């Protein structure tokens, strides 16, 4: 907080800035992120740089992407302190090209981390699925706890979500820190936060486009039965009666709802859609 005051940096509500300031949380995250010397890390939204410094001191190579140009006053000196291991990029991680973000880190898959404001959590994780596939190995993120619950709960649980299911196409989603107090941030938010981990693995044995279509269509009208929701999906191949037949054929009750399907059932449904 003293560093922010020194450069006249008032946290921006527009960009959802609640800066992590608890050193013990920095250490917990860095311990999970840095598994080996020279770990290549892409940090999203470093803010005043508390986690950044902890990562660098743990031996990581870090490229930090920050949308707020005021961060340069605090973070640019780190490029002089660690000239071969730290690079700062000022820009929007939702729109910046992946090649630009990881160029200083080299071609190997990187670990992505950051304290993600609510408004970018889903879009950025979506970019990991769509734009950055194959270029990251792990993701460790601070997010709002209610979002974390919907991402970590497995498919088939009542709290499961469309993004939580889609992430499991190629990653396992687990808890790191289930609860991080508002007191760990400046300014203190009104909500509890959590740290979660995405661990890349081989993709599921089904076409990604098919998997994405059935999951999105199923959850788009999550209060409706599956047969009704899938019939309303974009360019759906059939009406509710058609989907009732398709679902029955693969052993899924057409009257169920999207949040009740297990991951294995989503794979069966996507395979059926692909054959339709």
N, C-alpha and C positions, 0 to 999 in steps of 0.2 A: 504493500500500500504506500510505503514511503517512496518507493521508486516511481510509482504512478504520479504521486503528488509532485515529485521533483521535476517531472517533464510536463506537468499540467494535463495529464491524461485522465479524463473523466469517463468511466465505463459507458458505452453506448447502448441504450435500450434498443435502438434500431437493429443492431447486430447481436442482440441477446447476450451481451457481455457480462457474465458473472465469473470472474477470474478465480481459478483454484489457487489457494494460498497456503494450504496445509502441507508442511514439509513431509509429514509422515505418509500422506497420500501420494505425494511425488515419489517417494521411495518405494511404496508398494507397487505403483504402476511401472516404474523403471525396472524393478526387479523382474517383473513379468515380461517386459518388452525386451530387455537386453539379455539374451541367452548366451551370447558369444561375443568375443572381442570384435570390434569393427562392425557390429550389427548395423545394417542399413535401415534407417528409420525415417519415414515421412510423417511429420507432425502437422496436424491440421489445427489452426487457430492457437498458436502458442501464447498469445496475449503478452504479458510482461516477461515471460520466459522462465518461470519457476520450474516447470517440468523439463523444459529444454536443457537447462543447465544440469539438472539431475541426470538426464540421459547422457549428456556429453561427459560428465564426470564418471559415469558408469562405463564409458568406453565406446559408446555408439557413435556412428556417423549420422548426422541429422540434417535433413532439409526441412525447413519450417515454412509453411504457407499461411500468411496472415492477410486478411482483407483490410485491416485498419492500418493505414500508412503511418500512424503515430507510433506503431510498434518499433519502427526503425530506430528511433532514438534510444531504445533500450536493448534491442537485439543486434543491431549492426556491430557494436563493440565485440560481440561474441565471435564474429568472423575474424577479428584480429587475434582474439585469444585462442581460437581453435581454427586456424586458417585452412587446414586440410580436412576438417571434419564437420564444419557447420556452414550452411548456406541459408540465407533468408530470401524468400520470394514474397513480394507484396502483390496480392491478387486474390481472386475469388476461386476457392477450391471447387466450387460447383461448376465452374466454366473453364478453368485452366486445363490445358492439354496435359495428359498423363506424362508424355515424353518430357515436357518442360519441367514438371514437378520432380521427376526422378532422375533427370539427366546428371546431376552432381553425384548421385548415389551409385551409378553404374547399372548394368543390365539385370543383375540378380533380383529375384523376387524380394520385395521389401516388407517390413512390418509397418503398418499404418497405425497411428495413434492420435489421440486428441480429445479435448474437452468440447464435445459437439453441442452448440446451441440447439434448442428444440427445433427451430425452423429449418435447419439444414440436416437434421439426423436422417430422416427418411430419404431425401434426395441424394445425400452423399453415399449412404449405404447402397442405394440403388445404382449409383455410378460404379461402385465396386463390383456389382453383379453384371452390369451391362458394358461399361466402357473399359474397365480396368482388369477384366478377368484374365488370369494367367500371370499377372504382374505383382501380385501380393501374396504373401504366405500366411500372415496373421493380421488381425486388426484388434486393437485394445482401445476401447472408447468409454469415456464418461458421457452418460446420457441421463435424462430424467428417469426416475425409477419406474413410473408407470409405463414408459416406453420400453424400458429394459424388461419388465415382466412380460410384455407381449412378444418380445423378441426371444426370450430365453425359454418360455413355456413351450413344450414340444407340441407339434401338430396333434390334434385330438383333444387337447386341453381347451377348456372354455375360454381361456385368455389368449389363445393363439391368434395370430394376425397374418394378414397377407404377406407382409415383409418378413415376418419370422419364418413362414413356410418357404418363401422364395429363397431366403438365405441358405436354407438347408439343402438346396440343390447342389451346393458345392462346399459347404462349410458346416462345422459343428459350432453351436452357440452356447456358451457357458458363462456362469458368474465368475467374476474376479473379486469385486467388493459389492455385496448386495445392497449396502446402505452407506452413503456418504452424507454426513450432516450438512445442512445449510451453512453451519458455522465454518466449514472448510473453504468457503467462497467469499469473495468481495466483489460487489455487495452481496449480502446473503440473500439467496432466492427464497421463495415461499414454499419450495418443494424439496423433497429428498432426491438425491441422485444415486446412481449406481455405475459401477465399472463392469463391462462385459467383454468377453473375448470371442472373436471369430477365428476359427482354425480351419484353413483350407484343407480340403481332401479331394479325392477323385469325384467327379460329378456323378449324379444319380444315373442309372441306366435307362434314361429316357431323353427324348429330344427336348432341349431347353425351351424352344418356342411353344411346344405343346404344353409343357409343364407350366410355363408362365401364363398361358391363356386360360387353362382350366382353374388355376389358383385365383387369378385376378377376377375371372367371371364368377367363381363361386363366392368370393368374399365381397364382391361389389354390391350384392343384395343379400347380406349375411342373415337377415331375418327371414328370408324366404327359403323354401326347400331347395335342395340342390337341383332338382329337375327344373324348377322355375328360374333359379338364378342362372343356370347354364344356358337356358333358352334365351335369356336376355343378354348374353354376352355378345360382344361385337362380332358381326358376321358369323353368328352361331349357325351350325349346319342343320339345326332342326328346332322344333318347338318342344314344349314340356313333355308331350307324349313320346317324342323321339328320345329325349334324354332319359325318360323313365325306363325305356327299353334298354338303352345303353348301360345305364347304371345297374339294372337288374342282371344284365348279362355278365357283369364282372363282380357280382356279389355285394353290391352296395345298395342299401335301401334308398330309393329316390326321395323319400320324405325326410331324410337327414339334412342337417345344415353343415355349412363349410367348416365351422370350427370343430366339428366332431370327427373329421377325417384324420386318420393317421398318415404319416409320411408314406408308408407303403401303399395306402389306398390312393393317395394323390398320384403316385407313380402309375398305378394301374389305370386310373382315370385318364391321365395324360396319354398313356399308350393306346387306350381305347379311342381317344379323340384323334390321335394321329392316324389311326386306321380308318376312321370314319370318312 
